[in-house]
């Protein structure tokens, strides 16, 4: 029986993806998924590869076509957006998406000021702990002020650390306990889901975002909203790690995950 929903999949509506709608549906059927949350990159940082590439009309048409194809196979397609640095560029995004509806809105932090935390250069010239602390301070801004349903891949700075050849096994809940507690409490208070993102399993860092300590703390504080996402960008590496993500959720005390329809969380047993 199909059970899992992958809530973070990029198609050709994002310039860094080569996954078409028909291929997406074929692969989802092969992997026995219950549904897929498609997300388009919406970015405005001037140095980002995807900056100012979002075309709402094109995305709507592509996703509607994919949805019609998927319905024949019994798969749900949910339409979402991934907003980069919404605490900095939220005003632009509101205008860009005005009058349009999405099943879910995901917020992501890739840039700390002008440093791309996914890349090695971010950590080669600065103090890594200062950069990571600022990463979480800006994450706090995002979850306190932005209109989101999901926080994407918390802790993804570890990709930059791994690429720089630096250790990435730190525990942020021990280094900055008060700051992390603020982030998690804001998420809980505002009903923002934690994404368990498995993309790190196919990268040099070989891990899931967030790490178990942060996910366990979220659960201990009363957090219950979680989604699974592979951050797929190509057919060759589609949906990798979802079962490991499910097992991590189970180990951390979660019995369910959610998908979103019309910006309402719909839980399902894992």
PyMOL commands that set and color helices and strands:
alter all, ss='L'
color gray80, all
select helices_A, chain A and resi 21-30+56-72+86-97+121-124+128-145+158-163+172-175+177-190+199-202+212-220+242-251
alter helices_A, ss='H'
color red, helices_A
select strands_A, chain A and resi 5-9+35-42+76-84+104-108+111-112+115-116+150-151+193-197+226-229+256-261+264-269
alter strands_A, ss='S'
color yellow, strands_A
deselect
rebuild
show_as cartoon
